[in-house]
Amino acid sequence: MDSTLSDYLIAASTRTSTTNSFHTTASTLARPSRSRKDIVIQKRKSNLQKQEQKRIEFENSTPDYIIGKETDFTRTLLRPQSVFQAPLAAVKPTDAGVSTSEESSVSSSSSSSASKSPYSFSTSSSSPSIFSASSRAPLVVSTSNPSGYQHFLNDQEAELIFEKIPHVQVEELMLRSTLVNEKIQLPIEKQKAELIRRITALENGNAKQVMLENVKRARELFQRAEGDTGSPEVQAAIMTVRIQNLNSHVQNNKKDKHNYRRLRMLVHQRQTVLKYLKRLDAERYHECIDRLGLDLRAIEDEIVV
């Protein structure tokens, strides 16, 4: 009985091993044979794919050598396209009413004289503009808040000229003559100041005035002391302003080779100044390029514009 059981177990184990060996042999035979040449070719294709992927990632991470990335400094710079798109705005009508007979006679005389001059100032509440008797269009600048002023006019000087001087002028006129009425003369002086304000606004300037305003802002933001105009940070900031201005011009004028050459020269000059700043003070160098939005590769590597 024991011999019969042992023979049965031996036969079962033999069948299992035979079946397993059969399947293993079949799977081995089904696997295609690869030569050494095919293995080398496959490895080469895989390596080329990895290199191409690394190249694409490097190009995507490559910074703009000319403009760089946007920073707080670049956001403060004015763009001529946005400055010159100010809406049409007329001077607000005056609120001064004419009640007495003397005021009505003065206003009638002023209106009659205004009809003779094409650039007179009308005090009527129905006048839509300071160009009431002229066929010219009003200046294109918002009367609420201009982007800036030409000729380096700051906010304190603008407040003095456009807000305080009309009142001082009326007081002087009243001291000189008793016929001057403050209710009539003050709106006229305010309209004169408004005309000057609109003429000196950046919206009525040109691209050169906008660039000069940006240069002024760059100098004020990067100066290390009052009146600093020659430190490496200030030079690099001013060059960045000029580079952005020339870059927008070259993109719109592809055949302007002269300004394209100037753009290349400015980019390399800025690179030279920042390399000098790195040798002078590494901490100031890294702080400056961060504020300008430039990458280390745009300064230290060889670039082709």
Protein Blocks (a to p, Z undefined) as FASTA:
>chain_A
ZZmmmmmmmmmmmmmmmmmmmmmmmmmmmpccddfklmmmmmmmmmmmmmmmmmmmmmmm
pccfknopadfklmmpccfklmmmcccddddddfbdcfbfmlmmmmmmmmmmmmmpmkbc
cfbfkbcbfklmbcbdcddddfkbccbdehhiafklmmmmmmmmmmmmmmmmmmmpmkbc
fklmmmmmmmmmmmmmmmmpmklmcfklmmmmmmmmmmmmmpcbehiakbfklmmmmmmm
mmmmmmmmmmmmmklmklmmmmmmmmmmmmmmmmmmmmmommlmmmmmmmnopafklmmm
ccdZZ
